[in-house]
Amino acid sequence: MLRPYVHNDADRAQLEAWYLAHGYGHLRPGELPATGFLVEGVAAGFLYRTDSDTVILEGFITNPAATAAERYQALEQVHAALVAAAKQSGARRLLALTADDSLKQRAHEHGFASLGMFELLELDLQAAEAKQ
């Protein structure tokens, strides 16, 4: 059943287990935004807000122990809930980042247009500050 992601120990532990099972490493504190949806035991995704009229769909994760059909249906539900939340927030532009071919295909099926290939770069501000 689809429900909002709750920032509590139980929901975080569920996602942490999926992240580790996929080899992504541990979730960092504060990494997940306020708006997210979860299909219990199957999948989750999040809506990252900016200080503009653009929001970003990101953080999609699935339980690798769930069947492909369960994952597909759960991601459809999560996607629909996130799009509705984006519209409700007043956003006018929705972006999605992924390196996963199946998520790219799903995005195209939902009307997303490819903006090309980009390199996603990260700077850990706490680590950079500690080096100075």
C-alpha positions as CSV (number, residue, x, y, z in Angstrom):
1,M,0.0,0.0,0.0
2,L,1.3,3.4,-1.0
3,R,1.9,5.9,1.9
4,P,4.0,8.9,2.6
5,Y,7.6,8.1,3.7
6,V,7.9,8.8,7.4
7,H,11.3,10.0,8.7
8,N,11.5,7.5,11.5
9,D,13.8,4.6,12.4
10,A,11.6,1.9,10.8
11,D,11.3,3.6,7.4
12,R,14.9,4.6,7.4
13,A,16.0,1.0,8.3
14,Q,13.9,-0.4,5.4
15,L,15.5,2.0,2.9
16,E,18.9,1.5,4.3
17,A,18.6,-2.3,3.8
18,W,17.6,-1.8,0.2
19,Y,20.5,0.7,-0.4
20,L,23.0,-1.8,1.0
21,A,21.5,-4.7,-0.9
22,H,22.0,-2.7,-4.1
23,G,25.6,-1.8,-3.1
24,Y,24.9,1.9,-2.8
25,G,26.3,2.3,0.7
26,H,24.7,3.8,3.8
27,L,22.2,6.6,3.7
28,R,23.6,9.8,5.2
29,P,21.7,11.7,7.9
30,G,19.7,14.5,6.2
31,E,20.0,12.9,2.7
32,L,16.3,12.3,2.1
33,P,13.9,15.3,1.5
34,A,10.7,15.9,3.4
35,T,8.5,14.6,0.5
36,G,8.6,10.9,-0.3
37,F,6.4,8.0,-0.9
38,L,6.8,4.3,0.0
39,V,5.1,1.1,-1.0
40,E,5.8,-1.0,2.1
41,G,8.4,-3.7,1.4
42,V,8.7,-2.8,-2.3
43,A,9.8,0.7,-3.4
44,A,10.2,4.3,-2.5
45,G,11.0,7.7,-4.2
46,F,11.4,11.3,-3.3
47,L,10.7,14.8,-4.4
48,Y,13.6,17.3,-4.0
49,R,12.5,20.9,-3.9
50,T,14.6,23.9,-5.1
51,D,14.3,27.6,-4.5
52,S,12.8,27.9,-8.0
53,D,9.7,26.5,-9.8
54,T,11.7,23.3,-10.5
55,V,11.5,20.1,-8.5
56,I,13.5,16.9,-8.9
57,L,12.3,13.3,-8.8
58,E,15.2,11.3,-7.2
59,G,16.1,8.7,-4.7
60,F,14.0,5.9,-6.3
61,I,14.9,2.6,-4.6
62,T,13.4,-0.9,-4.7
63,N,13.6,-4.0,-2.6
64,P,15.7,-6.4,-4.6
65,A,13.8,-9.3,-3.0
66,A,10.5,-8.1,-4.5
67,T,9.4,-9.5,-7.8
68,A,9.9,-7.5,-11.0
69,A,6.1,-7.0,-11.3
70,E,5.8,-5.8,-7.7
71,R,8.6,-3.3,-8.2
72,Y,7.1,-2.1,-11.5
73,Q,3.7,-1.5,-10.0
74,A,5.1,0.1,-6.8
75,L,7.3,2.5,-8.8
76,E,4.2,3.5,-10.9
77,Q,2.3,4.3,-7.7
78,V,5.3,6.2,-6.2
79,H,5.8,8.1,-9.5
80,A,2.2,9.2,-9.7
81,A,2.2,10.3,-6.0
82,L,5.3,12.4,-6.5
83,V,4.0,14.0,-9.7
84,A,0.8,14.9,-7.8
85,A,2.8,16.4,-4.9
86,A,4.9,18.4,-7.4
87,K,1.8,19.8,-9.0
88,Q,0.3,20.6,-5.6
89,S,3.5,22.4,-4.6
90,G,3.1,24.8,-7.5
91,A,6.1,23.5,-9.4
92,R,6.2,24.2,-13.1
93,R,9.1,22.0,-14.1
94,L,9.9,18.4,-13.1
95,L,13.4,16.9,-13.6
96,A,14.5,13.4,-13.0
97,L,18.1,12.0,-12.8
98,T,18.9,8.4,-13.4
99,A,21.5,6.1,-14.8
100,D,19.1,3.2,-14.8
101,D,17.9,2.2,-18.3
102,S,14.5,0.9,-17.0
103,L,13.9,4.2,-15.2
104,K,14.9,6.1,-18.3
105,Q,12.4,4.1,-20.3
106,R,9.6,4.6,-17.7
107,A,10.3,8.4,-17.7
108,H,10.0,8.5,-21.5
109,E,6.7,6.6,-21.2
110,H,5.5,9.3,-18.8
111,G,6.3,12.1,-21.2
112,F,9.8,13.2,-20.0
113,A,12.1,14.4,-22.7
114,S,15.8,13.7,-22.5
115,L,18.0,16.7,-21.9
116,G,21.2,14.8,-22.7
117,M,24.0,13.1,-20.8
118,F,25.6,14.9,-17.9
119,E,28.2,14.1,-15.3
120,L,26.8,14.3,-11.8
121,L,29.4,15.7,-9.4
122,E,29.4,15.8,-5.6
123,L,31.4,17.9,-3.1
124,D,31.1,16.8,0.5
125,L,31.1,20.3,2.1
126,Q,32.0,18.9,5.6
127,A,35.0,17.0,4.3
128,A,36.1,19.9,2.2
129,E,35.9,22.3,5.2
130,A,37.8,19.8,7.3
131,K,40.7,19.8,4.8
132,Q,41.1,23.6,5.0
